[in-house]
Amino acid sequence: MKNLFLIISFVSAVTFQLAANNIITSTSLDVLPNQKTIVLNLVGMDADINTFSIYDAAGQLVYSQEVNNTKNGVKYNLNKLPQGDYTIRVEATNFVEIHEAIITKDSIILENVSFHNRPSLVEMGKKFVVNAELANNEDVQVYIYDAAGRMIYDYKEEGNGSFQKTFNLENLTKGSYNVSVLTDAFNITRNISL
């Protein structure tokens, strides 16, 4: 009984922590049957949605709109888009939800959806820590540039799940450095002074 209580407490704490970090586990898009219309649902979303965008198969932006978080159930009629493969991005401050979509003559088919959370970069003296929750086979890349813009360090790893890596800058000379952290959906750059 004591072990069951500990397991329930642990699961509750982990669930609370994931919710607090805006890790999204459900989709925000619905397709209206027999129509080329999708609906952006914000009910139950803890995060502020910033942008709704659609990209064609060549990666070209074909539609983008800033999202008003006070409106739920916003409908997007995609009748004017030609048939083909598209990527739909629902972007917030701390996550991006990416849908693969096929637009046919009469409808929209949402296939795969992936959720990407914004990595964090924590400075600790002459060290910094990168934390990220990575989607399946998502790359994380870290680059350090000196004040002249020369890359002095690069790191790349493919991962799935929790990622944490500490970078030690003790051997670098005093000065200003730019640290860039890139994942499949985010590009974060921060200036660090030593």
Secondary structure, DSSP 8 states (H G I E B T S, - for coil): -HHHHHHHHHHHHHHHHHHHTT---S--EEE-TTSSEEEE--TT--S-EEEEEEEETTS-EEEEEE--TT--SEEEE-TTS-SEEEEEEEEESSEEEEEEEEE-SS-EEEEEEEEEE--EEEEETTEEEEEEEEEEEEEEEEEEE-TTS-EEEEEEEEEEEEEEEEEE-TTS-SSEEEEEEEESS-EEEEEEE-
